[in-house]
Amino acid sequence: MTAHPSDLVAEAFEAQRDRLRAVAYRVLGSHADAEDAVQEAWVRLVGRDAASIDNLAGWLTTVVGRISLDVLRSRRARPETAYGQESGDLLVTPDDGPAPDEQAALADSIGLALLVVLDTLTPNERLAFVLHDMFAVPFHDIGRILGKSGDAAKMIASRARRKVRAADRPAAPGREHREVVDAFRAAALGGDFEALLRVLDPNVELTVDTPGGVIVTLGATEVAAGARTFSGEAAHHRPVLVDGIPGHLSWRPDGTPLSAIAFTVAGGRITAIHIVVDPAKLASMH
């Protein structure tokens, strides 16, 4: 029995979905926005004669690129919704110890640190850098998305690359980072105030995302004094990477997520702690 043409188109699109989602996520920094971009690409594909498309993968990349570029430009027009404020997405993966170099590089490449650096680029720079340096899209194809020549796209990507390399980005988490996080958790669970002060930077910043808003606490003494928060009521917990940063995920006996905690470490001490207890944001975890 011969497959219906629409079924073949759907099958071809599904074969590209993961790659398209990865492209959109790295350009936009938001899983929700990335899913929307991919879905919009599907809608546009359905409304077009697929037989007229010579290179479906290239066509879909171009469409997702243009959609993502429109979103980036829209954000620039509304600075109050820049990345980090608009997106409640959390990328959570198991952390079973120091990863091999290639896996560590991958974790860093999709982590929060790089996304924050990319957010400093102009929309054109971000798109050109992501498409060429991460997905090897030719410059003449990038130029078509940007409405510029291939040479102009190459110059834009080169400028973006210099900015990314110049940015002060933390390296992928290593053994020492994890040991500091483990020491903090042991001290918090044991109620050891002095041990907490030893692993906390004097100017540590604690940020808690709650259903009622964001609460910020500054200073090692204040953070250590409230450390019972970290033991919580969780029946289960395990080490994870939260947006590429070592932390812990805890959940209740019924499987409902209770909290996600990420720790930033520098100089052997914790300089920042981000806790998410807002059920809506926890529900958006990937």
Backbone as a ProteinNet text record, in pm:
[ID]
protein_1_A
[PRIMARY]
MTAHPSDLVAEAFEAQRDRLRAVAYRVLGSHADAEDAVQEAWVRLVGRDAASIDNLAGWLTTVVGRISLDVLRSRRARPETAYGQESGDLLVTPDDGPAPDEQAALADSIGLALLVVLDTLTPNERLAFVLHDMFAVPFHDIGRILGKSGDAAKMIASRARRKVRAADRPAAPGREHREVVDAFRAAALGGDFEALLRVLDPNVELTVDTPGGVIVTLGATEVAAGARTFSGEAAHHRPVLVDGIPGHLSWRPDGTPLSAIAFTVAGGRITAIHIVVDPAKLASMH
[TERTIARY]
84.8	0	88.4	65.3	147.1	106.8	207.6	180.5	125.6	35.4	-21.3	87.4	90.4	193.4	202.3	86.2	88	156.5	141.3	208.5	359.4	403.2	546.5	604.6	529.9	575	586.3	485.3	486.9	604.3	630.2	741.7	874.8	888.4	1011.2	1031.3	921.9	931.3	972.1	911.6	944.4	1091.2	1147.6	1289.3	1378.7	1325	1401.3	1368.8	1265.2	1212.4	1317.7	1390.5	1487	1595	1643.2	1746.9	1691.4	1570.1	1508.1	1486	1444	1423.2	1555.6	1662.5	1794.8	1840.7	1818.5	1854.5	1778	1647.7	1564.2	1597.5	1626.8	1657.5	1786.4	1888.3	2014.8	2005.2	1917.7	1897.9	1815.1	1711.5	1614.8	1637.7	1705.2	1728.9	1606.1	1502.7	1377.5	1319	1293.8	1233.9	1093.5	1017.5	880	880.1	966.6	974.5	1025.3	1118	1171.1	1062	980.6	870.5	772.3	744.7	653.2	709.1	840.5	903.3	895.9	921.3	916.1	773.2	677.8	538.4	494.6	539.6	507.1	568.5	688.4	751.2	667.9	610.3	524.8	399.5	340.8	221.4	253	367.1	405.3	434.4	489.8	517.6	388.2	291	161.9	94.2	114.3	50.1	125.9	229.6	311.3	315	337.6	353.8	491.7	495.6	623.3	705.4	639.5	711.8	798.9	767.3	844.8	969.8	988.1	1103.9	1212.6	1324.7	1433.3	1507.4	1530.5	1607.1	1523.9	1450.5	1357.8	1431.3	1543	1617.1	1662.9	1714.7	1759.8	1644.5	1533.5	1416	1363.4	1354	1302.9	1397.1	1527	1623.3	1607.2	1588.2	1568.1	1441.8	1333.7	1206.8	1219.2	1276.9	1293.7	1386.6	1488.9	1579.7	1509.4	1425.9	1352.9	1252.6	1184.3	1089	1162	1275	1353.2	1407.1	1449.5	1500.9	1391.7	1271	1158.8	1133.9	1145.7	1125.6	1234.5	1360.1	1470.7	1451.7	1412.3	1392.1	1276.1	1174.9	1062.4	1106.6	1195.3	1246.6	1324.9	1403.5	1481.3	1389.6	1274.1	1178.5	1110.8	1116.3	1057.1	1162	1259.6	1371.6	1328.9	1212.4	1170.1	1142.4	1136.6	1110.7	1231.2	1349.8	1471.3	1485.9	1579.2	1600.5	1637.3	1587.4	1615.4	1500.1	1417.4	1298.3	1174.7	1179.1	1063	1049.4	1162.6	1159.5	1164.9	1073.2	1077.7	1131.1	1185.4	1231.4	1352.4	1358.8	1475.8	1517.3	1644.6	1697.3	1767.5	1709.2	1761.7	1805.3	1931.3	1985	2055	2061.8	2131.2	2277	2330.1	2472.1	2533	2602.1	2661.3	2810.9	2856.8	2998.4	3062	3193.3	3263.1	3245.7	3210.8	3186.3	3312.8	3323	3433.5	3435.8	3549.5	3567	3457.3	3421.4	3321.6	3185.7	3149.1	3020.3	3019.4	3132.9	3140.8	3128.3	3190.2	3181.1	3037.5	2967.3	2827.9	2741.5	2762.6	2685.3	2707.3	2831.3	2860.5	2797.4	2796.9	2748.3	2599.2	2524	2380	2338.9	2439.2	2408.9	2368.9	2327.7	2280.9	2389.9	2517.2	2625.2	2635.5	2633.6	2645.6	2521.3	2404.9	2282.3	2284.4	2339.8	2349.4	2444.5	2556.7	2650.8	2583.2	2512.8	2446.5	2343	2285.4	2183.1	2240.7	2373.6	2437	2459.7	2441	2461.3	2337	2355.4	2239.7	2167.2	2040.4	1969.1	2042.9	2095.9	2168.2	2293.4	2366.4	2488.9	2457	2354.2	2319.4	2277.8	2195.8	2150.9	2267.3	2352.6	2465.6	2561.9	2590.6	2683.2	2629	2504.3	2445.3	2437.3	2385.1	2366.7	2499.5	2599	2725.4	2814.4	2838.8	2936.4	2883.6	2751.9	2696.6	2633.1	2586.7	2515.1	2570.1	2682.6	2753.8	2665.3	2571.7	2489.3	2575.7	2580.5	2663.2	2625	2724.6	2700.8	2600.6	2599.6	2503.8	2359.8	2339.7	2205.3	2169.2	2267.1	2243.4	2213.2	2286.3	2262.9	2120.7	2065.4	1927	1829.1	1856.3	1768.8	1777.6	1899.2	1921.2	1889.7	1870	1848.5	1976.6	2089.7	2219.9	2298.4	2415.3	2501.2	2570.7	2625.3	2699.2	2820.6	2890	3007	2967.4	2854.4	2808	2772.4	2709.4	2675	2801.9	2905.5	3032.7	3093.2	3087.3	3140.6	3061.6	2930.1	2845.6	2878.3	2893.7	2927.1	3064.4	3159.9	3294.2	3292.2	3212.8	3200.1	3137.6	3037.3	2972	3069.5	3149.9	3246.3	3347.6	3392.5	3487.6	3425.1	3298.8	3230.3	3214.2	3178.9	3159.5	3291.2	3399.9	3530.3	3580.9	3544.3	3591.3	3512.2	3395.7	3310	3370.9	3349.6	3399.9	3299.2	3319.4	3226.1	3288.6	3219	3275	3291.1	3393.8	3417	3312	3303.1	3210.4	3243.8	3143.4	3166.8	3255.3	3350	3440.3	3421.7	3518.6	3508.2	3504.1	3589.2	3593.9	3459.7	3397.5	3266.7	3166.3	3164.4	3068.5	3098.6	3226.5	3263.1	3214.4	3222.6	3173.8	3022.3	2951.1	2805.9	2768.7	2839.7	2812.7	2839.3	2945.5	2978.1	2869.4	2815.8	2707.9	2584.6	2549.8	2428.4	2443.2	2561.6	2583.9	2574.4	2629.7	2625	2482.3	2406.7	2268.6	2182.4	2197.5	2118.3	2156.5	2285.9	2332.1	2317.2	2273	2257.2	2387.9	2497.6	2630	2654.1	2627.5	2635.3	2777	2876.4	3015.3	3062	3020.4	3058.6	2995	2873.3	2806.8	2884.2	2928.9	3003.1	3134.9	3191.4	3319.5	3303.7	3186	3168.7	3093.9	3044.2	2971.4	3062.6	3057	3126.2	3060.3	3138.3	3078.1	2966.8	2976.2	2875.9	2780.7	2762.9	2677.2	2537.1	2477.4	2341.8	2249.6	2144.1	2043.7	1918.2	1875.1	1753.7	1654.7	1533.1	1430.8	1311.1	1277.7	1158.3	1039.9	946.6	828.8	704	590.4	466.9	431.8	478.7	446.1	548.2	655.8	758.8	897.4	996.6	1136.4	1182	1246.6	1300.4	1452.3	1521.1	1667.7	1723.1	1822.8	1891.9	2040.8	2105.5	2247	2326.9	2446.4	2536.3	2538.9	2660.3	2677.7	2602.3	2604.4	2537.5	2387.8	2328.1	2183.5	2145	2224.1	2193.6	2211.2	2318.5	2343	2233.8	2184.7	2080.9	1952.4	1926.6	1805	1829.9	1940.3	1979.3	1885.6	1799.3	1704.9	1612.8	1600.7	1519.7	1567.3	1698.1	1754.7	1726.5	1700.2	1667.4	1523.2	1435.9	1296.9	1223.1	1113.4	1028.4	1040.1	1149.6	1163	1181.6	1112.2	1131.2	1243.3	1266.6	1369.1	1446.2	1573.5	1652.8	1771.9	1829.7	1947.3	2024.7	2156.8	2236.1	2193.3	2185.9	2151.4	2232.5	2226.6	2276.1	2153.7	2145.7	2035.6	2090.6	2048.1	2104.1	2256	2307.6	2450.9	2526	2456.7	2521.4	2485.1	2584.4	2554.8	2453.9	2363.7	2262.5	2192.4	2071.6	1992.3	1846.9	1783.9	1641.4	1576.1	1467	1395.9	1250.4	1189.3	1048.5	979.1	847.7	766.2	740.2	684	657.6	567.3	479.5	389	453.8	581.5	652.4	646.7	573.2	563.1	694.6	752.2	878.1	858.8	952.4	944.6	1034	1156.4	1248	1361.7	1417.3	1539.5	1635.9	1757.7	1856.9	1982.6	2033.5	2157.9	2257	2384	2488.5	2596.6	2633.8	2747.2	2866.3	2979.8	3098.7	3214.8	3288.2	3409.1	3507.4	3633.1	3735.1	3711.1	3645.3	3621.8	3508.1	3428.7	3314.3	3190.8	3075.9	2950.1	2922.5	2909.1	2885.1	2738.8	2663.3	2522.2	2445.6	2324.2	2234.6	2100.6	2049.3	1919.1	1826.5	1719.4	1622.5	1490.1	1434.2	1302.8	1204.9	1103.9	998.6	862	860.7	735.6	686.3	569.9	520.3	509.2	473.7	459.8	594.3	700.6	832.2	886.5	858.8	901.4	833.7	709.4	635.2	692.1	768.6	825.4	961.8	1007.5	1140.9	1150.2	1268	1296.5	1406.4
-119.3	0	124.4	217.8	338.1	440.8	497	596.6	724.3	788.5	914.5	1021.9	1114.1	1218	1296.4	1325.5	1401.7	1323.1	1191	1107.8	1112.2	1113.7	1120.8	1253.5	1360.8	1493.1	1496	1442.1	1439.2	1356.6	1245.2	1159.3	1230.7	1301.2	1375	1487.2	1553.4	1661.9	1607.4	1495.9	1438.7	1398	1357.7	1321	1442	1561.8	1685.3	1756.3	1712.1	1788.3	1812.5	1708.6	1725.8	1827.4	1821	1914.7	2057.1	2072.8	2205	2261.2	2176.1	2219.7	2264.7	2190.5	2227.2	2361.5	2383.3	2511.4	2625	2610.7	2716.7	2743.4	2638.5	2657.7	2736.3	2703	2773.8	2918.6	2943.5	3081.4	3159.8	3097.1	3168.6	3153.8	3045.5	3027.6	2989.5	2944.1	2908.2	2784.5	2681	2559.8	2586.7	2667.9	2696.7	2770.8	2872.1	2946.7	2859.1	2769.5	2678.8	2586.1	2533.6	2446.4	2523.1	2648.7	2730.6	2754.3	2779.8	2804.3	2681	2565.1	2440.6	2412	2436.3	2413	2507.3	2632.4	2729.1	2685.3	2627.6	2577	2464.6	2380.4	2271.7	2327.8	2430.3	2493	2549.9	2612.2	2669.8	2561	2449.8	2340	2280.3	2262.8	2206.3	2294.5	2424.6	2516.1	2535.7	2457.9	2473	2341	2348.3	2228.9	2169.9	2061.7	2002.7	1957.9	1925.4	1879.6	1989.2	2114.5	2226.8	2256.1	2183.4	2205.2	2104.5	2152.4	2063.7	2005.9	2088.7	2045.9	2075.7	1976.3	1998.3	2040.5	1976.7	2010.4	2156	2196.9	2334.8	2433.2	2397.8	2485.4	2503.6	2394.6	2401.3	2481.1	2463.9	2540.8	2689.9	2724.3	2863.9	2920.2	2843.9	2889.9	2907.8	2807.9	2818.4	2934.6	2954.8	3066.6	3200	3215.1	3341.9	3365.7	3259.9	3273.3	3313.8	3248.6	3279	3421.2	3464	3600.3	3702.3	3676.1	3765.8	3774.1	3658.7	3657.5	3738.4	3719.9	3795.4	3945.4	3984.7	4127.7	4182.3	4100.1	4141.9	4163.5	4076.9	4093.6	4223.6	4255.7	4379.8	4501.1	4488.9	4599.4	4609.5	4498.1	4495.3	4442.9	4525.6	4480.5	4415.1	4451.4	4395.3	4246.1	4189.3	4046.6	3975.1	4023	3958.6	3821.5	3740.3	3605.6	3611.6	3515.2	3510.1	3566.9	3652.1	3703.1	3639.7	3624.6	3573	3422.1	3353	3207.3	3145.3	3054.4	2980.9	2840.9	2812.7	2679.1	2639.7	2513.8	2459.6	2333.7	2325.9	2205.4	2125.8	2013.2	1933	1797.1	1761.6	1633.2	1566.2	1431.9	1363.4	1403.8	1410.9	1441.1	1324.5	1238.7	1120.2	1133.8	1259.5	1282.1	1350.8	1379.5	1447.2	1373.6	1448.9	1388.3	1389.2	1301.6	1309.3	1445.5	1479.3	1613.3	1648.2	1556.7	1587.6	1614	1534.2	1554.2	1683.6	1716.6	1841.1	1960.5	1951.1	2059.9	2076.6	1965.3	1972.7	2035.1	1993.3	2049.7	2200.3	2243.6	2386.1	2459	2393	2460.7	2488.1	2405.3	2428.6	2484.1	2514.1	2560.3	2706.3	2745.7	2881.2	2982.8	2948.5	3045.1	3092.5	2998.7	3038.6	3114.6	3074.2	3143.7	3289.4	3313	3449.6	3530.1	3468.2	3536.7	3566.5	3469.7	3490.1	3601.7	3620.1	3723.1	3863.5	3876	4006.7	4040.7	3945.1	3968.2	4032.1	4096.6	4145.9	4025.4	4039	3926.7	3867.9	3952.8	3902.6	3826.3	3878.5	3811.7	3677.1	3674.4	3549.1	3441.6	3478.2	3381.3	3331.1	3423	3384	3294.5	3326.8	3247	3106.9	3098.9	2968.6	2880.8	2936.1	2854.9	2808.8	2895.6	2855.3	2777	2829.9	2767.9	2642.6	2633	2516.2	2415.3	2462.9	2372.5	2372.7	2441.9	2439.8	2477.8	2569.1	2618.6	2712.3	2694.4	2779.8	2927	3013.5	3157	3211.1	3153.8	3206.3	3175.5	3062.7	3033.1	3126.4	3153.3	3245.3	3384.4	3422.8	3553.3	3568.6	3461.6	3468	3491.9	3430.6	3449.8	3593.9	3648.3	3783.6	3891.5	3849.6	3948.2	4018.3	3945.5	4002.5	3904.8	3948.7	3862.3	3760.8	3655.5	3556.1	3615.3	3708.6	3772.8	3855.9	3923.6	4003.4	3912.9	3798.7	3703.4	3650	3626.8	3578	3680	3807.7	3913.9	3924.8	3908.7	3915.7	3800	3679.2	3562.8	3579.3	3635.2	3656.5	3755	3861	3959.1	3895.6	3812	3743.9	3648.7	3579.1	3482.6	3552.7	3670.2	3745.5	3785.3	3825.7	3865	3745.2	3629.9	3510	3468	3470.9	3430.4	3527	3655	3755.1	3753.5	3692.3	3691.3	3604	3644.9	3569.8	3462.7	3344.8	3234.2	3128.8	3081.4	2976.7	2847.6	2771.8	2643.6	2542.7	2433.8	2327.3	2277.5	2244.5	2206.7	2084.5	2090.6	1978.5	1917.6	1833.9	1761.4	1857.1	1961.6	2053.9	2124.2	2162.7	2228	2138.1	2011.9	1918.2	1893.3	1889	1865.3	1979.9	2102.3	2217.7	2208.7	2171	2156.8	2046.9	1933.7	1822.7	1865.1	1943.2	1989.7	2081.4	2166.5	2255.5	2175.5	2079.3	2002.1	1924.7	1865	1790.1	1883	2003	2098.4	2145.9	2167.5	2213.2	2106.8	1982.7	1873.6	1848.8	1870.7	1847.5	1967.7	2080	2199.9	2257.4	2233.4	2279.1	2420.3	2519.5	2658.9	2698.8	2657.2	2693.3	2631.6	2508.5	2443	2514.2	2563.5	2637.7	2764.8	2836	2959.6	2932.6	2815.4	2783.3	2762.5	2718.7	2691.8	2803.8	2901.8	3012.7	3134.2	3196	3322.8	3428.2	3518.8	3620.5	3700.5	3717.1	3795.2	3707	3584.2	3490.8	3549.2	3520.8	3567.8	3448.1	3445.9	3339.7	3394.8	3328.6	3368.6	3252.4	3280.2	3176.6	3216.6	3132.6	3154	3087.4	3167.2	3116	3151.1	3089.8	3126	3273.7	3336.3	3475.7	3574	3522.9	3610.6	3564	3647	3613.6	3678.7	3599	3647.6	3637.8	3745.3	3749.5	3774.5	3693.9	3709.7	3723.8	3819.4	3845.5	3820.8	3762.8	3746.1	3605.5	3559.4	3422	3395.1	3491.1	3469.8	3450.7	3537.1	3528.6	3399.4	3361.2	3239.9	3116.7	3114.9	3000.5	2987.9	3101.5	3098.5	3035	3048.5	2990.2	2859.6	2794	2675.1	2557.1	2557.3	2445.5	2436	2546.6	2546.9	2440.5	2415.3	2326.4	2179.2	2145.2	2006.4	1977.1	2075.5	2068.4	1945.6	1916.6	1804.8	1692.7	1697.3	1602.5	1460.5	1369	1227.4	1170.8	1230.8	1182.3	1301	1280.9	1384.4	1318.2	1388.8	1336.4	1451.9	1434	1536.6	1548.4	1670.2	1695.1	1814.3	1834.6	1958	2041.6	2162.3	2253.6	2360	2354.6	2443.5	2434.6	2311.7	2289.4	2315.4	2358.6	2392.4	2287.7	2232.8	2130.8	2177.4	2087.7	2119.5	1994.2	2011.2	1898.2	1915.7	1803.9	1800.2	1715.3	1764.9	1687.7	1675.2	1568.6	1545.9	1473.1	1486.3	1427.4	1279	1205.3	1062.7	1033.6	1128.8	1104.1	1138.3	1176.5	1206.6	1351.4	1434.2	1576.6	1646.9	1722.5	1792	1895.5	1900.3	1991.9	2113.6	2088.9	2201.3	2160	2260.8	2244.1	2351	2310.5	2402	2396.7	2514.5	2523.3	2609.5	2568.2	2637.6	2688.4	2814.3	2869.2	2875.3	2818.3	2808.7	2881.1	2959.2	3026.3	3034.8	3000.7	3007.5	2914.3	2800.8	2703.1	2735.6	2840.6	2875.7	2900	2885.3	2907.7	3057.7	3110.8	3254.3	3286.4	3187	3209.5	3078.8	3087.6	2972.4	3013.7	2932.7	2960.6	2843.6	2871.7	2767.7	2796.2	2694.7	2706.9	2618.9	2682	2606.6	2639.6	2728.2	2764.5	2644.6	2588	2469.8	2489.6	2611	2637.3	2623.9	2675.6	2666.3	2523.4	2456.7	2316.9	2229.7	2263.6	2185.2	2203.1	2312	2337.6	2273.6	2201	2139.7	2042.1	2042.2	1947.7	1855.6
0	0	0	-89	-100.5	4.2	68.1	171.6	109.4	180.4	134.5	140	40.3	39.8	170.1	230.9	356.3	467.5	464.5	564.7	545.9	420.6	392.2	438.9	418.7	462.9	614.8	682.9	829.2	880.7	814.4	855.3	836	722.9	695.9	797.4	835.2	932.7	1069	1110.8	1241.1	1247.9	1135.6	1132.7	1157.4	1131.3	1149.7	1280.7	1350.1	1464.5	1572.5	1613.9	1722.3	1685	1560.4	1517.1	1513.2	1462.9	1456.9	1596.8	1688.5	1826.1	1888.3	1858.8	1911.9	1856.5	1726.8	1665	1732.1	1742	1798	1944	2021.8	2162.8	2181.9	2101.4	2115.9	2068.2	1972.3	1927.1	2028.5	2084.1	2167.3	2317.9	2359.9	2502.4	2581.4	2515	2582	2516.1	2595.5	2539.9	2487.1	2559.3	2515.7	2382.6	2370.7	2244.9	2131.6	2164.7	2062.5	2009.8	2100.1	2058.3	1969.8	2007.2	1927.1	1786.9	1778.7	1648.6	1559.3	1618.2	1540.6	1495.2	1582.3	1545.5	1434.2	1440.7	1335.3	1202.7	1207.4	1085.2	1024.2	1109.6	1061.1	993.6	1055.7	997.6	859.5	846.5	717.4	614.4	661.1	568.9	516.3	604.1	564.7	460.7	471.2	378.2	248	226.5	107.1	30.2	-98.4	-181.3	-154.6	-77.1	-37.9	-158.1	-267.9	-386.3	-446	-413.5	-467.3	-384.2	-274.6	-187.5	-223.1	-272.2	-311.8	-192.4	-90.9	27.1	150.9	198.2	309.2	436.1	468.1	589.6	585.3	469.7	456.8	462.4	399.9	399.7	540.7	616.1	752.5	842.8	824.1	902.9	876.2	749.1	712.3	775.8	771.8	829	980.1	1048.7	1193.4	1227.1	1145.7	1167.4	1156.8	1054.6	1037.4	1149.5	1190	1300.8	1428.2	1454.6	1574.4	1570.4	1452.6	1438.5	1469.5	1424.9	1454.6	1605.4	1673.8	1819.5	1888.2	1845	1905	1886.1	1766.3	1740	1821.8	1842.6	1925	2068.9	2117.6	2253.5	2266.3	2163.8	2166.4	2173.8	2111.4	2114.5	2250.4	2327.2	2461.4	2558.6	2599.2	2681.8	2812.4	2862	2990.1	2981.7	2859.2	2845.1	2789.5	2823.9	2776.2	2838.8	2782.8	2834.9	2982.2	3057	3198.7	3279.7	3217.2	3283.7	3222.6	3092	3021	3036.6	3037.9	3031.5	3168.9	3199.7	3323.9	3302.8	3185.2	3152.7	3236	3274.3	3340.2	3265	3231.4	3169.1	3276.9	3318.3	3428	3375.4	3402.6	3359.7	3477.5	3480	3589.8	3596.7	3718.1	3737.8	3814.1	3742.4	3803.7	3825.5	3835.9	3858.5	3740.4	3748.8	3640.1	3509.1	3405	3274.3	3190.9	3089.8	2995.9	2928.6	2871.4	2813.7	2714.2	2626.9	2524.6	2587.8	2687.6	2752.4	2832.2	2894.5	2970.1	2877.4	2760.9	2664	2617	2598.2	2554.9	2663.7	2787.4	2897.6	2905.5	2884.7	2889.7	2772.6	2656.4	2536.2	2542	2614.3	2622	2757.3	2842.6	2976.2	2981.2	3099.8	3121.6	3092.5	3124.6	3106.8	2962.7	2867.9	2728.2	2683.3	2729.6	2690.2	2736	2853.9	2903.4	2816.1	2775	2685.8	2552	2497.7	2368.9	2377	2495.3	2509.9	2499.2	2505.7	2489.9	2343	2254.1	2111.9	2050.3	1935.3	1861	1801.3	1764	1702.7	1582.3	1493.9	1376.8	1417	1515.5	1561.1	1623.6	1704.9	1773.8	1674.1	1579.7	1480.2	1396.5	1349.6	1264.8	1340.8	1466.4	1546.4	1570.4	1613	1644	1519.1	1409.7	1289.3	1231.5	1228.3	1165.9	1261.4	1380.5	1469.8	1539	1557.9	1626.3	1531.4	1415.9	1325.4	1182.6	1161	1032.6	914	934.8	824.2	739.3	607.7	521.2	531.8	512.1	527.2	424.2	303.7	205.4	246.6	317.7	368.3	484.7	571.2	682.5	628.6	522.7	461.7	411.7	354.9	305.7	420.2	535.1	651.2	700.3	699.9	751.2	648.6	523.2	417.9	379.4	388.2	357.8	270.4	224.5	143.6	232.6	169.5	244.9	312.9	246.1	305.7	427.6	418.2	532.3	649.9	620.4	726.5	793.1	713.6	767.4	862.6	826.1	911.8	1041.8	1032.3	1152.1	1246.8	1191.7	1273.9	1337.9	1263.2	1316.6	1432	1419.2	1526.2	1650.6	1628.8	1741.6	1809.5	1730.2	1785.1	1875.1	1833.6	1915.8	2048.4	2046.7	2170.1	2264.3	2208.2	2290.5	2353.8	2276.1	2328.8	2434.9	2421.8	2516.9	2647	2645.2	2764.5	2873.1	2996.7	3111.3	3147.4	3087.9	3108	3197.9	3299.7	3384.2	3306.2	3342	3275.8	3318.7	3244.7	3281.2	3421.3	3503.1	3642.4	3654.4	3747.7	3769.4	3907.2	3947.2	4073.3	4193	4190.8	4303.7	4322.2	4210.1	4214.8	4286.2	4248.3	4306.9	4454.8	4490.3	4630.2	4718.6	4668	4744.3	4763.6	4656.2	4664.1	4763.4	4758.3	4851	4994.9	5016.5	5151.7	5204.5	5116.4	5158.2	5199.5	5116.5	5146.4	5277.7	5299.9	5423.4	5544.4	5532	5642.7	5667.8	5558.9	5573	5640.1	5595.6	5653.3	5798.5	5831.3	5967.7	6058.2	6002.5	6083.3	6134.2	6059.5	6100.5	6047.3	6131.4	6088.8	6049.3	6126.7	6097.1	5965.2	5940.3	5815	5695.7	5714.4	5608.3	5574.3	5676.7	5654.4	5580.8	5601.8	5536.3	5386.4	5341.5	5197.9	5126.3	5202	5141	5123.6	5006.5	4986.2	5075.1	5134.5	5222.9	5155.9	5023	4950.3	4868.6	4911.5	4838	4819.9	4705	4675.5	4659.5	4738.1	4730.7	4663	4556.3	4484.8	4489.7	4534.5	4544.6	4459.4	4361.9	4279.3	4347.3	4396.1	4464.9	4384	4415.1	4343.7	4357.9	4467.2	4490.2	4435.3	4376.6	4322.9	4362.7	4333.2	4359.3	4489.6	4575.3	4702.4	4696.6	4728	4722.1	4861.7	4900.7	5027.9	5000.4	5064.9	5042.8	5169.9	5153.2	5266.3	5322.3	5359.6	5407	5536	5629.5	5758.4	5740.2	5658.2	5636	5563.3	5463.8	5388.6	5476.9	5555.3	5643.2	5748.6	5796.8	5900	5848.6	5720.4	5663.3	5592.2	5623.8	5547.9	5565.6	5665.6	5679.9	5559.2	5487	5364.4	5267.7	5268.8	5169.1	5198.7	5325	5354.4	5318.5	5345.3	5300.4	5349.3	5279.7	5316.1	5214	5136.4	5025.9	5075.6	5013.5	5043.4	4957.3	4843.2	4750.8	4694.1	4668.2	4603.4	4535.2	4439.9	4372.5	4309.2	4291.1	4224	4077.3	4028.6	3888.9	3839.1	3709.5	3650.5	3614.4	3666	3635.6	3542	3414.2	3312.4	3310.3	3326.3	3318.5	3447	3554	3680.6	3785.6	3861.1	3962.1	4065.2	4101.3	4200.6	4246.3	4298.3	4345.6	4303.8	4275.2	4247.3	4355.2	4413.7	4516	4477.6	4524.5	4492.3	4606.9	4609.7	4715.2	4685.1	4782.4	4760.6	4641.2	4606.6	4494	4359	4362.5	4238.8	4197.2	4272.2	4238.8	4272.1	4178.9	4208.8	4318.6	4411.5	4524.3	4504.4	4457.6	4436.8	4344.5	4278.1	4199.3	4246.8	4279	4334.1	4248.1	4210.9	4134.1	4211.2	4210.5	4284.7	4188.7	4205.4	4131.3	4225.7	4183	4267.6	4201.7	4280.6	4232.5	4347.3	4318.6	4422.6	4538.5	4512.5	4617.2	4711.8	4678.9	4763.2	4677	4738.7	4667.8	4663.2	4543.2	4526.5	4496.7	4450.8	4420.6	4432.5	4481.8	4491.9	4433.2	4344.3	4282.6	4314.4	4384.4	4421.4	4352.1	4290.3	4227.5	4303.4	4364.6	4432.5	4372.4	4275.3	4207.2	4126	4159.3	4087.3	3935.7	3893.1	3750	3679.3	3740.2	3678.9	3687.4	3797.4	3808.7	3703.6	3673.2	3572.7	3434.5	3412.1	3279.8	3261.7	3363.6	3355.1	3239.9	3174	3067.2	3116.1
[MASK]
++++++++++++++++++++++++++++++++++++++++++++++++++++++++++++++++++++++++++++++++++++++++++++++++++++++++++++++++++++++++++++++++++++++++++++++++++++++++++++++++++++++++++++++++++++++++++++++++++++++++++++++++++++++++++++++++++++++++++++++++++++++++++++++++++++++++++++++++++++++++++++++

